[in-house]
Amino acid sequence: MHHPRRRFLKQVAAASGAVTMPWMLSSNVFGQNGVTNGNSGGAPGGTASRSQAKDLTQLNWHQWRGPLATGVAPQASPAVEWGESKNIRWKTPLPGKGHSSPIVWGDMVYVMSAEPIGAPVEPVYDNAPGTHDNVGVSQRHRFVVIAVRRTDGRILWRTTLKEEFPHEGGHMMGSLVSNSPTTDGELIFAFFGSRGLYCLDVAGGVKWQKDLGRMQTLHAHGEGSSPVLYKDFLIVNWDHEGDSFLYAFDKHTGKEIWKVARDEKTSWSTPIIVETEGKSPQVVVSASKRVRGYDVHTGALIWECAGLSGNVVSSPVAGNGMVFAGNSYDGQNMVAIRLDGAKGDITGTSNVAWKLNRSTPYVPSPLLYGDTLYFLRHYQNVLSALDARSGKPRVDAIRLANLRDIFASPVAAANRIYVTSREGATVVLRHGPDPKILAVNQLDDSFSASAALVERDLYFRGERFLYCISENRTGE
């Protein structure tokens, strides 16, 4: 019988140029011997090529929205059915709370959390303009990164990075830690917004840290944008009610490479990196006034496009030379942008392939699977599937009757779509011209974080637990 985890580790080793040795098949090899996609291969003194690094990244879920930043895991084939008594490999209680999504590299899962500490005091409420549905702060909090072993769910380390009494309590349906970490397999990057930006090694040691100041978010509803990596560049979006910026830092040292002022107020969108043939890679950021593309090496603005409304939460996705950005708050909007020839203000030009003003997403980000763009209406249970190039519906809107409120972004693998609600239910649909519902699964937790898909595993971060869902397939 061929053990799937051993086969997976052999694939990772092959992609990095390493030789698979017996010790590499132990449970914590990647917790102590991470393989970077930049500087070193698996063997001492080795150097991974760009194509090898991409292959290695696609075997993992190293960032918010996965290896392609589209919600798709191209190498995964996770379970279709599960429940509290079916296909659960492990279920680990997590300290504190966070809507930060898990990331996975090799045999490790990394999550971020905020743990209340000390005796409670009388709640302190925010006084920002327009404040509503906010949570009062009554305790100091410890802001931590946690490393969990994939094989058994054991917490291997927990590093405290900051302790403070938060200046904003955030929305009643949010959390103090909604930013997700990212990793290259050797370094882990955790952005806690007002609590700082941190770089850790795979043993949990702090390599460097940056204090970017204090965010003042719209309605004091909290922070949520996640960092993104491109080679040695670590990109951070800092949009808030004060002066807004886009930053690039050296991932090894934390040194600022460039900093660009942005004419924007609060957004919660995470930047994406878009590479096009023969051109410098771009950082694309969605926000209320403009969707913008920047040169990743210099921060220079390449293009910008109006078309979204206020309170941009969902992140854009990109593929086949196009970018897709949408939101839904005081208006429903989505724009599809052709990158070829995009320069300057492209609003209303032929670079805008199509626009939409109905059923667009608010909290969950779109899912781009092949040439099909999926997205949920606001944060409700209505799923649209469009031809990404034309914007035309592939099927009628799909009502997911078993779901209600949906904050987690849809994810996909093995021609299947996974949509998870805050009430603990996940609908699994078939990807394609006939998106039939394959299963409806229920867990005893509430989920706002998005799932991570690696190999045959699904990772769900709930309000109380981190789950590993893994189907036991016999005869392999």
N, C-alpha and C positions, 0 to 999 in steps of 0.2 A: 504494500500500500504506500502511495506517495503522499506524504504529509503536505497539505497546501501551504502552511506557514514556512516550511523548509524550502519549498519551491519558490515562494515569494522572496525569501532572503537570498536565494541563489540568483533570482532575476535582478535584485537590487545590486548585488555584488558584480554581476556581469555588466550592468549598465555603467557602473563606476570604474570598471577596469580592474576590479579586485579579484583575488583568488578566494574561493569559498573554502574556508578552513573549518574544522569541527567546532572551534570556539564561536564561529559566527552563527551557529545554529542555537546558541544559548538564548535565554529569554530576554536578556538586557543588552545585547550587543550594540544596538543603536543608541541606547541610553548612555553608554560610556564611550562608544567609538563611532560618533556620527560621521557620515560621509558628506562633505560639502559639495554643492554644485558649482563651486567657483574655484577654490584654491587647490584642493588636494583630492586625489582619488582614494580608493579603499586601501591600496598598497602604499607603504611608506615612500615618500618622495614622488608619488604619482601625480599627474595632472589630468583632470577630467576635461575632455573636449566639450565644446558647446552643445553638440548633439547628444553626447553622453549625459550631460547635465540635464538636458530636457527630458531624456528618457527616464532618468532617475526621479525627476520631479513628478512625472506622470504616474509613477508607481505609488505616490504618496498624496496626501491632502495637506499641503504645507501652508495654506493661507485661507482667508475668508473666500468662499465660493470655489475652492478647489484648485487643482493644478492648472486649469485653463482660465480661471476667474470667470467661468460661465455657469458654474453649478454642476458640471459634468465630470465624472471620473471615468476616463477612457479605458482604464485597465481593470476596473472593478466589476464584480458580479455578486452583489449582496443578496441577502434573503428576500423573499417575497412575503412570507408570513411569519408572524411572531406574536407573542403575548407574554404576560408575566410568568407563565409556566411553559413557554415554548420558544426555543431558539435564542435564549438569553445565555450568553457565555458567562457574563458577570454583570454585576450591578453594584457600583461603588458609591457610597454616600460622599457628597462633596461638602466641604466647609463653606459657610457663607452663601453668597448669592451672586449670580452674574448671568446676563444674557449673551455674554461672549461665547462664540462658537468654538468647538474644539478643533484643533489641528492635529495631524498625524504625520510622523516621520519614522520609517522603519518600525521599531517595536515600541514606540513611545507615543502617548497622547498628551498634549499640553492644553491646559485650560487656565483661565484667569478668574479671579473671584475677589469679592469684598466681604470681609468677615467683621461683624459687629463685635466690639470689645468694650469692656468696662461697664460700669453701672449706667443704666438709662437716665436721661434727664428730661425735663419738659421739652416736647418737640419744638424745634425751630423751623418755621416755615419760610419759604422764599417770598421775596417782595418784588420780584421782577415784573415789569409791565406785562399785563395779559395772563398772569399766572392763573392756572386752573388745573384741577385734578392732580395736585402735587402731593408728595409725601413729605411730612416733617422729618427732620433729622434729630434723633434723640440719643445717638451713641457715636463714639469714635469708631473708625473702621480700619482694618488692616487690609492692605491691597497686596494680593499674592499671585504668584504663578505656581501652578501645580503640575507635576509630571507623574503620569499614570502608565504603568506597564500594560501593554496590549494583551499579553498572554493570560494574565490573571486579574487585572484591575487593581493591582496593588499600587498605592501611592508611594513612589520612590523618594520624592523630595517635594518640599513646599518652601518657596523663598518669599519672605516678606520684603516688599520694596518700599512701602510707605505706610505710615500710620498718621491719621488725621481725622478731624471732625469735618465732614464734607460741607462745602459752602452752598451746595445745591442738593436737594433731596431727589429731584427728578420727578418724572411722571409716575402716577400710581401703578401703571402697567409696565414700567421700565425697570432699570437696575442701575446701580452705580458703576458697573463694569459691563458695558455692552460692546466695547472694542474687542476684536479678536486678535490673537497673536499671529506671527508668521515666523518661518524658520527656513534656513538653507540646509539643515541637517547638522550643522556645526555650531551655529549661533541661533538663539531664540530672541525675538524682538517683541516686547510688550509695551503697548502705548496705552497709558491710563489717563490720557488727556491732561487735565489740571494736576494730576498726581505725578506726571512725568513720563518720559520715554526711556526704556531700559533695554540693555542688551545683556543676555545671560549666556553662559556656556551650557553644555548638555548635562553638567553635574549640578546646575542651579546657581553657580557663582556669577556674581555681577561683574561684567567686563567694563561697562560704562553706562552713564545715565545723563539725561538732559532735562532741565526744567524749562519748559516753554511758556510758563506763566499760568494765569488763571483764566479759564474760559467762562464767559457769561452767555449761556445759551438762551435761545428764544423761549419765552415762558418759563425759563429755568427747568426745562424738561430733560436735561441731562445730555451726555456726550456719547458718541458711538462710532466715529470713523476709525477704520483700522489701517495700520501701516501696510505698505506693499514694497516688495523687493524687486530690483532689477540689477543683476550683477552685483557691483559693490555699492549701488545706490539704494538707500532706504528712504522712501517717499512718505511724507506725512501731510495730511490735509488739516488745516487749522482754521475752519470757518466758524465764526461765532458773532455775537452782537458787538464786539469790539473790532479792532483791526485784524483782518483775516489774511492768512498767508498759506502758501504751499512751500514745503521745505524738502530739500534733499540732503541727507547726511551720509557720510562714509560709514558703511555698516561695521567696519572693523574698529574705528576709533570714535565714532560719534561726532566727528568734525563736520561742521556745516559746509556743504559744497555750494549750494545756492538757496536763495530765499526770494520768493516772488510775492508781491502784494496782490491781493484779490479783492475786487469790488463786489464782495458778497457778504451776506449775513449768515446766520446759522444754517449749516447743512450737516447731515449725518452720513452722507454718501462716502463710500470708500473709493479712492482712485483705482484705475486699472492701467496696466501697461499694454500698449498696442504696437505690434511690430508689423510693418508693411515692407514689401520687397523693395530693396534699394534705397530706403529712406531711414533716417534716424528714428528710433523708437519714440513713442509719444506717451506722456502721462495724460490720461483723460479723466476729468473730474466733472461730475454733474452738480449743478446748484441752481438756485432759483432764477437768477438773472441770465446765466449763460451755462451751456455745456462747453467746456474748453479743452483744447489739446495743446500740451506744452512739450518742448524738446526735453527729453529726459536728461540729457547731458548738460544743458545750460539753463533750463527753466524758461527759455524764451517762448512766448506765446506764438503758436502756429496758426490756430483758427479758433473761432468762437461762434456759437449758435444759440439764439434765443428760442424759447418755445416751451419751457417748463413753468410751473407755478411755484408758489411758496412751499416751504418746509420739505425740501428734498431729502428723503430718507433712503430710498432704494438706490442701489449702485448700478452703473451702466454695465453692459456686456458688449463684447465685440467679436467679430468673426467675418471672414471672407471680405475683408476690406471695408467693413461697415461697423458703426457704433450705434447701439440702441439704448436710449435713456428715457425713463418715464417717471412720472409721479402723480399723486392724487391727494390734494388737500383742499385748497380753495378753488381748484380747477383740476380737470382730468386731462393729462397731456402725455404724449409720447412722440419722440422724434427719432427717425432713422437717418443716419448721416453717412454719406459716401466719403471716405477719406482721400481718395485719389483726386489730387488737385485742390484739396481744401486748404484755403489760406485766407487770413483776415476774417472779417465778419461774413459768414456764409448764410446768415438768416435769409430765407426766402429765395435762395439760389438753387441751382440744379444739384448741388451737393446734398440737399435735403431730399432723400429718396421718397419718403412718405411721412405723414403725420397722422396722429390719432387723438381724438378728444373724448373717448369714452372707455370705461372698464379698465382703466390703467392702474398700476400698483402704487400703493403708498408705503407700507413697511416692507413687505417681501420684495426682493429684487427679481428681475426677469431671469428666465432660464433659456439659454441658447443651446439647442441640441441639434447638431447638424445644420440644416437650413430651416429649422422650425423654431420660432420664438414663442415661448410659453410665459404667461404672466397671470397673476391673480388680480381681481378687481378690488382696489383699496386694500383692506386686509380681510376680505370676505371669501366665501367658498365658491366663487365663480372663476373658472380657469379658461383663458383664451389660448388658442394655438394659431399663429399666423405664419404665412410664408414670409421668412425674414427679408427677402429681397424686395417683395412687392407690397407687403403689409396686408395682403388679402387673407381672410380667414381660411384655414384648412378644413375646419369643422365648425359646427355651431358651438357656442360657448357651453362649457361643461359645468353643470352644477354638482358640486361634491357634497351630497346631502349629509354625509356623516361628519363633516367638519363645520366649525363655526368661525371663531376668530383665529387668524393665521398671521403670525409674525415671522416665523421661520421661512426662509426662501426655499423654493422647490429645488430639488437636486435630482440627478439622473445617472444611470449606469445600465449597461446591458439591455438597452432598448426598453427601459422602464423609468417612469417618473414617480418620485416620492414627494408627497405633500403632507406636512405635519401641522396639526393645530395646537393651540394653547391648552386644549382640553385633553391632550395625550393621544389623540387618534392620528393615524397615518393612513392615507389612501395611496395605494400603489396602482398606477395605470400603465397600460401598454403605450409605448411611444410609436407613432406612425399614423397612417390615415384613419385607423379605427382605434381611438384611444379608450379601449375597454378597461373598466375597473377590474383589476386582478385580485385585490385583497383589501380589506379594511382591518387595521391592527390597532389594538388599544394597550397603552401602558398606564400605570398608576402614578403619573407625574404630569406636570404642566411644562410645555416646551415653547420657548420663544427663540432659543438659539437654533441655528441651522445645523442639519446633520452633516457628518463627514463620512465619506465612503472610500474604503481602501480594501483591496483584495476581495474577500468575501464578508467583510465586516461593515456594519453600520454603527456609527457612534452618535448617540443622542444625549445632549446635555440638558437635563431638566432643572427644575427649581431645587430639587433635593438630591438627585442621583445623576451619575454618568453611567449610561448603559452601553454595553457592547452586544449587538445583535449579530449572531453568526449561525447560519444553518449548518447542521451536522450532516454532510453528504457522505454517505457510506460508499465503500469501494474505491476510494481515491487515496 
